[in-house]
């Protein structure tokens, strides 16, 4: 099975998947039991933190010089050991699992902190509104799809990062805002919260810009971000 076959399977999976809003009574009922907590967000935070600590440990509890890795993190060799995207290993050694492990690895401390901050605020908000499985799909599908296309079109680069998945969650927020624009920014219905919604929208766009700039550094996959952003834009237009 080659990368092009994997990309076809991935697209079929995405097209066959559906999501829905939680009804208000479901939200209220689950709030009393604690079931509406963002457990998927907790899991990704835990995995990313564990992999970051493991990468520093394998790197001899040290980080590479700033000139080599400006994200304050380990070497490329260490990231490959832990499962970074490496097209040659994915194709020749059939290490398809790298499409998953790459999304919980980070190039360094700066990369990790920026992504986890965005994941905590955006991911938890999406999960509370849409549920565990919808959040899993919104995060994993863009992350795997972005890594897959990066492996196809940028095979010479070793990259890591949860940013494509976070972009998927940001896309869900932006789609929500666009679909409910007339309600969120209605002066009569939301007289007190209109400015708050505007701030949230600006923060989401600022996060996209900051993450795109971070993607210009070594080991951080900007191609995956561009792929996810393109899909998000297309879905919003549709």
GUDO-718560 format. One line per field, with one value per residue (C-alpha): residue number from 1; residue in one letter; y, x, z. Coordinates in Angstrom, 2 decimals. Example, Ala and Ser with C-alpha at 12.3 -4.5 7.8 and 13.67 -1.06 7.14 Angstrom:
seq = [1, 2];
type = [A, S];
y = [-4.50, -1.06];
x = [12.30, 13.67];
z = [7.80, 7.14];
This chain:
seq = [1, 2, 3, 4, 5, 6, 7, 8, 9, 10, 11, 12, 13, 14, 15, 16, 17, 18, 19, 20, 21, 22, 23, 24, 25, 26, 27, 28, 29, 30, 31, 32, 33, 34, 35, 36, 37, 38, 39, 40, 41, 42, 43, 44, 45, 46, 47, 48, 49, 50, 51, 52, 53, 54, 55, 56, 57, 58, 59, 60, 61, 62, 63, 64, 65, 66, 67, 68, 69, 70, 71, 72, 73, 74, 75, 76, 77, 78, 79, 80, 81, 82, 83, 84, 85, 86, 87, 88, 89, 90, 91, 92, 93, 94, 95, 96, 97, 98, 99, 100, 101, 102, 103, 104, 105, 106, 107, 108, 109, 110, 111, 112, 113, 114, 115, 116, 117, 118, 119, 120, 121, 122, 123, 124, 125, 126, 127, 128, 129, 130, 131, 132, 133, 134, 135, 136, 137, 138, 139, 140, 141, 142, 143, 144, 145, 146, 147, 148, 149, 150, 151, 152, 153, 154, 155, 156, 157, 158, 159, 160, 161, 162, 163, 164, 165, 166, 167, 168, 169, 170, 171, 172, 173, 174, 175, 176, 177, 178, 179, 180, 181, 182, 183, 184, 185, 186, 187, 188, 189, 190, 191, 192, 193, 194, 195, 196, 197, 198, 199, 200, 201, 202, 203, 204, 205, 206, 207, 208, 209, 210, 211, 212, 213, 214, 215, 216, 217, 218, 219, 220, 221, 222, 223, 224, 225, 226, 227, 228, 229, 230, 231, 232, 233, 234, 235, 236, 237, 238];
type = [X, X, X, X, X, X, X, X, X, X, X, X, X, X, X, X, X, X, X, X, X, X, X, X, X, X, X, X, X, X, X, X, X, X, X, X, X, X, X, X, X, X, X, X, X, X, X, X, X, X, X, X, X, X, X, X, X, X, X, X, X, X, X, X, X, X, X, X, X, X, X, X, X, X, X, X, X, X, X, X, X, X, X, X, X, X, X, X, X, X, X, X, X, X, X, X, X, X, X, X, X, X, X, X, X, X, X, X, X, X, X, X, X, X, X, X, X, X, X, X, X, X, X, X, X, X, X, X, X, X, X, X, X, X, X, X, X, X, X, X, X, X, X, X, X, X, X, X, X, X, X, X, X, X, X, X, X, X, X, X, X, X, X, X, X, X, X, X, X, X, X, X, X, X, X, X, X, X, X, X, X, X, X, X, X, X, X, X, X, X, X, X, X, X, X, X, X, X, X, X, X, X, X, X, X, X, X, X, X, X, X, X, X, X, X, X, X, X, X, X, X, X, X, X, X, X, X, X, X, X, X, X, X, X, X, X, X, X];
y = [0.00, 3.34, 6.88, 7.64, 4.64, 5.79, 9.26, 7.77, 5.71, 8.77, 10.93, 8.19, 8.00, 11.77, 11.89, 9.05, 10.64, 12.91, 15.18, 16.89, 19.43, 18.25, 19.09, 21.52, 18.89, 16.58, 19.33, 20.08, 16.41, 15.68, 18.81, 17.43, 14.11, 15.56, 13.63, 16.81, 17.44, 17.61, 14.16, 13.94, 17.24, 15.87, 12.75, 14.72, 17.05, 14.03, 12.31, 15.46, 16.14, 12.55, 12.53, 15.88, 14.58, 11.35, 13.29, 15.35, 12.21, 10.30, 13.37, 13.02, 15.50, 18.29, 20.41, 21.23, 24.61, 27.41, 27.43, 23.77, 23.78, 27.24, 25.62, 24.57, 20.88, 17.63, 16.60, 15.30, 11.83, 11.76, 12.84, 10.09, 7.48, 8.57, 8.57, 11.80, 11.94, 10.36, 9.56, 7.02, 4.98, 5.23, 3.93, 1.61, 0.15, 0.35, 2.43, 3.85, 4.43, 7.55, 9.30, 9.11, 9.54, 12.67, 14.56, 14.15, 15.04, 18.59, 20.19, 21.72, 23.57, 26.69, 24.62, 22.55, 25.49, 27.38, 24.29, 23.18, 26.67, 26.70, 23.11, 23.85, 26.83, 25.76, 21.99, 22.05, 24.52, 22.37, 19.16, 20.54, 21.65, 18.70, 15.78, 13.40, 11.57, 14.67, 16.32, 13.19, 13.30, 17.05, 16.67, 13.32, 13.58, 16.89, 15.79, 12.48, 14.04, 16.88, 14.52, 12.21, 14.98, 16.38, 12.93, 12.87, 16.40, 17.10, 13.68, 15.07, 16.83, 15.32, 17.04, 16.79, 18.67, 18.72, 21.95, 20.42, 18.85, 22.13, 23.89, 21.38, 22.40, 26.09, 25.39, 23.91, 27.11, 29.30, 27.19, 27.49, 31.26, 31.54, 29.30, 31.25, 34.71, 36.34, 35.05, 35.66, 39.23, 40.16, 43.36, 42.42, 38.80, 39.24, 42.86, 42.14, 39.38, 40.74, 42.27, 39.05, 37.06, 39.57, 39.12, 35.33, 35.60, 37.82, 35.45, 32.49, 34.33, 35.47, 31.85, 30.82, 33.54, 32.69, 28.97, 29.65, 31.71, 28.94, 26.59, 28.36, 26.84, 23.41, 20.19, 22.01, 20.96, 24.05, 22.03, 20.20, 23.56, 24.90, 21.73, 21.98, 25.71, 25.11, 22.41, 24.63, 27.55, 25.29, 23.89, 27.36, 28.57, 25.52];
x = [0.00, 1.51, 0.90, -1.60, -3.73, -3.62, -4.77, -7.79, -8.75, -8.40, -10.63, -13.29, -13.27, -13.73, -16.59, -18.43, -18.14, -20.82, -21.15, -23.97, -24.57, -25.52, -29.07, -29.34, -30.93, -27.97, -25.56, -27.47, -27.82, -24.13, -23.01, -24.41, -22.56, -19.23, -19.46, -19.24, -15.64, -13.18, -11.68, -10.29, -8.49, -7.06, -5.83, -4.04, -2.49, -1.24, 0.18, 1.92, 3.43, 4.62, 6.21, 7.91, 9.47, 10.47, 12.13, 14.19, 15.12, 16.22, 18.20, 20.24, 18.15, 19.48, 18.30, 19.98, 21.68, 19.35, 20.96, 19.94, 16.52, 15.13, 12.13, 14.34, 14.05, 15.76, 17.57, 15.95, 17.33, 15.53, 12.25, 12.56, 13.12, 9.89, 7.82, 8.27, 7.06, 9.71, 8.44, 11.17, 10.36, 6.61, 6.90, 9.89, 9.56, 5.74, 5.81, 2.34, 1.93, 4.09, 1.02, -0.41, 2.65, 3.80, 0.73, 1.64, 5.32, 6.69, 9.88, 10.58, 9.29, 8.13, 6.26, 4.68, 3.54, 1.92, 0.09, -1.09, -2.35, -4.42, -5.58, -6.72, -8.88, -10.15, -10.23, -12.08, -14.67, -15.34, -15.51, -17.95, -20.27, -19.90, -18.76, -15.81, -16.12, -16.74, -13.68, -11.62, -12.63, -12.06, -8.55, -7.32, -8.63, -6.85, -3.72, -3.42, -4.47, -1.98, 0.86, -0.06, -0.01, 3.18, 4.75, 3.71, 4.71, 7.57, 9.21, 12.66, 11.58, 11.28, 8.36, 6.17, 3.34, -0.29, -0.94, -2.93, -5.29, -5.59, -6.30, -9.12, -10.60, -10.15, -11.91, -14.84, -15.05, -14.90, -17.53, -19.75, -19.34, -20.09, -23.16, -24.54, -23.28, -26.72, -27.40, -24.00, -23.71, -27.37, -27.68, -31.08, -30.28, -26.66, -26.40, -23.99, -21.92, -21.35, -17.98, -16.93, -17.65, -15.62, -12.65, -12.92, -12.92, -9.84, -8.03, -8.74, -7.28, -4.29, -3.63, -3.67, -1.12, 1.19, 1.10, 1.86, 4.91, 6.09, 5.79, 8.70, 11.11, 12.81, 10.83, 7.47, 5.07, 3.63, 2.38, -0.06, -1.32, -1.80, -3.68, -6.00, -6.56, -7.45, -9.99, -11.47, -11.82, -13.47, -15.96, -16.84, -17.46, -19.63];
z = [0.00, -1.08, 0.17, -2.60, -1.59, 2.02, 1.00, -0.83, 2.22, 4.43, 2.21, 2.08, 5.88, 6.22, 3.70, 5.44, 8.89, 10.33, 13.33, 15.16, 17.89, 21.34, 22.31, 25.22, 27.48, 26.79, 27.77, 31.00, 31.96, 31.35, 33.18, 36.41, 36.02, 34.84, 31.56, 29.51, 30.55, 27.62, 28.11, 24.57, 25.10, 28.36, 26.54, 23.81, 26.40, 28.35, 25.25, 23.98, 27.40, 27.73, 24.28, 24.91, 28.13, 26.37, 23.53, 25.97, 27.93, 24.82, 23.78, 26.97, 29.00, 26.84, 23.91, 20.64, 20.05, 18.97, 15.52, 15.04, 16.72, 17.59, 19.27, 22.25, 21.63, 20.66, 17.51, 14.33, 15.08, 18.43, 16.84, 14.21, 16.94, 18.63, 15.43, 13.46, 9.88, 7.68, 4.19, 3.44, 6.55, 5.93, 2.37, 2.41, 5.93, 6.05, 9.25, 8.66, 12.41, 11.97, 10.54, 14.08, 16.28, 14.45, 15.68, 19.38, 18.94, 19.10, 17.87, 21.26, 24.30, 22.42, 19.83, 22.61, 24.76, 21.87, 20.64, 24.08, 24.90, 21.72, 22.28, 25.83, 24.91, 21.48, 21.94, 25.25, 23.90, 20.81, 22.83, 25.40, 22.58, 20.19, 22.33, 22.56, 19.22, 17.13, 18.68, 18.01, 14.33, 14.02, 15.45, 14.10, 10.53, 9.72, 11.61, 9.74, 6.42, 6.75, 7.66, 4.79, 2.19, 3.70, 3.31, -0.35, -1.39, 1.07, 1.42, 2.21, 5.44, 8.91, 10.66, 13.76, 15.43, 16.53, 14.64, 11.78, 14.30, 16.18, 12.89, 12.41, 15.77, 14.93, 11.64, 13.54, 15.62, 12.53, 10.78, 13.86, 13.83, 10.11, 10.36, 13.33, 12.38, 12.34, 15.85, 17.46, 16.18, 16.43, 18.46, 19.83, 20.81, 21.88, 22.87, 25.75, 24.14, 20.63, 21.52, 23.27, 20.10, 18.08, 20.42, 20.13, 16.33, 16.36, 18.74, 16.44, 13.44, 15.52, 16.50, 12.83, 12.00, 14.93, 14.14, 10.48, 11.48, 13.80, 10.83, 9.15, 11.70, 11.37, 12.09, 12.22, 9.47, 7.80, 4.81, 7.08, 8.35, 4.81, 3.83, 6.83, 6.35, 2.68, 3.56, 6.28, 3.86, 1.27, 3.79, 5.07, 1.49, 0.76];
